């Protein structure tokens, strides 16, 4: 699918592309929290484009619906890369911010920082990603979390009794993964021109997994000097929810996407994209980002 840019509106700066995927499965509690974390931002020069990637149309609570500028009903569970491309096609502003509906901005100056970073960097991701803890605690305390998000109570939201910073441990199996960083789709910013330069998200992936890895690879391949690591300045809170469809189905889809990822890399005669190096993990010092 060829994506076409819209002319940027110079009166604003950021377009927040918020992907909502099967909110009914989790009781519809995430989306209101995510939008509320946007509403309390000090920097308000942004539009919100909601990608309603669900079979049935999502109904927004009246108190937050007026902060959503556009709603795109994509249909029934499109591959998320294709859905995000649709959102960027409709974006009016110069800088794209991707955010998932199960991810909340903790600090009120987060979008102000992104706007500032976008003046010198073409894209950035890798914010510190805390997880709600223990599993199920968020769903059991929806109203309390919403209150704390609206208050901007950082101390409560990131308290160790309610928030886990994984530090490289995958949340189900305990295997070493990178769940303590955000990937582009969870939370990032990217210059819209840069997004179109690389062709947006590839349409080759289904479900979740590896579409962000390849998007990150394409960004680095074309704009290696423009990357901004967000981990020192920005933290987000991610809902530690059950995997939709179950672990086995998720693993099957992930393994298929991993094969697709390697096939796409091999077309460029590339062996590996070492995102660990971009994230400045000490075990990978001195290794190349692209092999």
C-alpha positions, 0 to 999 in steps of 0.5 A: 500500500502506497501512503501519501503525506498530507501537507503539515499544518504549521499551527500545530506540531504533534499528531498522536496516533492512538491505536485501540485494539479489542478494548472490549476484551479487557472491559474497555478500561484502557482507552479512557486512561490513555486519553486522560494521560494526554489530556493532562499534558502541559503541552497541548499543541497536538491532535489525537487520531484514534485508530479504532481497530475493532469489529464493533465501533468503540464508544468513548466516554463523553468526558474525553471524546472532545479531545479526539480530533479524528476517529478512524474505524479500520474494520476488524483487526487489521494488521497493526502496521497497516492500521498505523499507516492509515492514521499517518495518512490522515495526520495534519501535523509535522511530527507523529507520536505513536501510542498504544491504548494500554500505555499511559504517559506518566509525566505532564511534560512528556509531549513538551519533551517530544516536541523539543526533541523533534527539533534536533532528532528525526525519531526517538523511542526506548522510553522506560516502560513500567508495568502494572503489578501484580497482574490483574491489579489494574483491571481491579482498580480502574477508577483508582488508576484513572484518578491517579492518572488525572492527578499526575500522581507519579509516586503512586503510579510507579510505586514498587508495590504497583509497578514493575520495571522488568529490567530485561525479563520477559513478563511471562516466561522470565526469558531475557527480552526488552520489555523495559523499553518502548518500541516505536508502536508502544510510544515514540515520535517520528518526523512525518517526512521521515516516516514517508521516506521509509515507506511507513510500516511494512504490510508483511506482518500480522498481529503483534511482533517484529513489525516494530523491529523492522520499522526501527531497522528502516528508520536506522538504515535511512536516518542513523544519526537522527535517533533519540533514546528516550529512557533517561527523560521519559517513563510510561506505564504499560498495563500488564494484561493477558495476551489476547488469544493466549500464549500459544497463539501469540508465540505462533504468530510471533515466530511467523513474524520473526521469519518474515523479519529475517527474510526482509533483512536478507533482501538488504543483505543484512544478517541482524539489526541489533537494537540492543546497541541503540538502547545502550545496553552494556552487554552489547557495547562495541557491536554494530547496530546492523550486521 
